[in-house]
Each structure stands twice: as C-alpha cells, then as structure tokens.
Amino acid sequence: MVTDPISDFIIRLQNASRVKLENVSLPFSQMKFAIAKILEHEGYIADVTKPKDGKHLSVNLVYKNGAPAIQGVKRLSKPSRRVYLGANALRPVKRGRGLLLLSTPAGILTGKDARQKNVGGEALFEIW
C-alpha cells in the first residue's frame, strides 16, 4: 500500500528514466493526471494518456541526446510534514533550469505560473 501517491509517481518517473524505459504505467488519479499534463507541457514527459478503464495512467518519457529529460526530483511536502509557500517565497529551481509544482487554490500550478497569478500553496515537488 502506498501512503504517498505523489512521491510514488515522481520516483517511478525518475527510476524509469534512469533505466531508459520509454513508457511507464502508473495507478490513475485526477491529481497525478493534472501533474502529468503540466510535466508534458513543460517538456519533461512526451505524452500522457488517460485510461479508458480508469485504472492505469500511461506516460511516455522524453530523452534529449540520449540523456533523460528528468535528471532528478525532490519531494518537498510529505504526509508527515506539509510545506506551504506564499507567492513572495517562490524562487526559481536550479537557477531556472528546474520546475516547482504547487497545489494552490487555483489548481496545480508551476512556481512561475503561481508567481504570475500571485498565489501560494502547498509545495509538492521540484523536478530538474
């Protein structure tokens, strides 16, 4: 049983990219699908397909010149310790080469989008 599904999601993506798998199958949830759509838009994954049976999410990974697009991930907010950031506390990840994902009242947003909308929220993870 997985107690932290978001952590499981990002670690599966990282492990699959390290062993150069092209496709990863994950348990489906609306939050994971929303996160995957943002990662697709930002270029960290190639595409994500919503399942017809509603059980498994299929994610295709991106490789640039043989290297995976996902070099690393860091889970910030955990079930035992939630981390909340205000709009003024949002900073670029890895000098602008990474991405911060937040769960905000406006939905799942990147750090850059949250700064533009001037909203804060729960810091989910960083990816680079």
N, C-alpha and C positions, 0 to 999 in steps of 0.2 A: 504494500500500500504506500502510495506517495503522499507525503504530508505537505510538500511544497511543489505544486504542479508547474509554476513558472520557472523555478530553478531546474526542475527536471527537463523542461522544454529547452532552455538555453544550453544546458550541459549536453543534452543529446545532439543539438545542432553543432556545438563545438567539437564533441568527440567524433561525430560523423565527418566533419570537415577535416579533422586531423588525419583520419584514415582514408580520405579522399573518396567517400561514398558520394554518389550523385543524388540519391533520393533517401529521405528519412520519413518513416511513418510514425506518427505520434497520436496519443489519445486526443480526441477532439473536445474543445470547449470554445465558447464565444470569445473569451479573453485571449486565448492562445491564437485564435484566428485573427483577431484585431492586431495583436503584436506581430504576427507573421506578415500581415498586409503592410504594416509600416516598414518592417525589415525588407520586404520586397521592393517597396517604393524607394528606400534608401540604398538599395543595391547589395545588401548582404545575402539575400537568397534570390534565386531565379524566379520561382513562382510557387504559389501555394494553391492547392485545390481543396475546396470544401467537399466533404464526403457526402455521397448520396445516402449511405446507410446511417450517417450521423455518429460513427464510432471512431474513425481514424482520419487524421489530417495528413495529407501528403505534401512534403516540402522538397523542392529541388534546390540544391546548393549551387553557389557560384564559385568559380575558380578563375583567377586572373594570372596568366602566365604560369600556370601550374601550381600557384600558391592559393590557398583558400582565402576567400574574402573575409571570413570570420577568423581573426587571429587570436582573440581572447574575449572572455566575458567575465564580469564581476557582478555578483548579486549583491545589491545594496540593502534592500528591505527584506527581512526574513520574517517568518511567522512569529518567532520569539522576540524580534526587535524590529519594529517598524521605523522607517526613516522618512521624514517628511521635509520637503524643501519648499521655501517660499519662492516667489518669482524673482526676487532680488538675489537669492543664493544660487541660482542656476549658472554654472560655468561650463565652458567647452571641455569635452573629454579628449584627452591625448592631444592637446593643442589643436583641436578642431578636426582631428582625424577619426574620432570615435563618435559614439552616439549614446545619449542618455534617454531612457524611456521612463515616462512618468504616468501614473494613474491619477488623473485630475477630474474635477467636476465636469470638464468639457470632453472627457473621454481619455483614451490612451493617446498621449502626445509625446513627441520628441522634446528634448530640452530646448531646442531652438524655437519650435512652434509654441511651447509654453511661455518662453520669454516674450515672444511677439504678442501673444494673447494676454500677457501679464497675469498668468495663473500659476499656482504652485500645486503640489500634490505629493503623493507617495512615490518616492524614487524606487523604481522596480529593479533596473539593472543598467550597467554600462556594457557596451559592445564595441570592439575595435577590430 
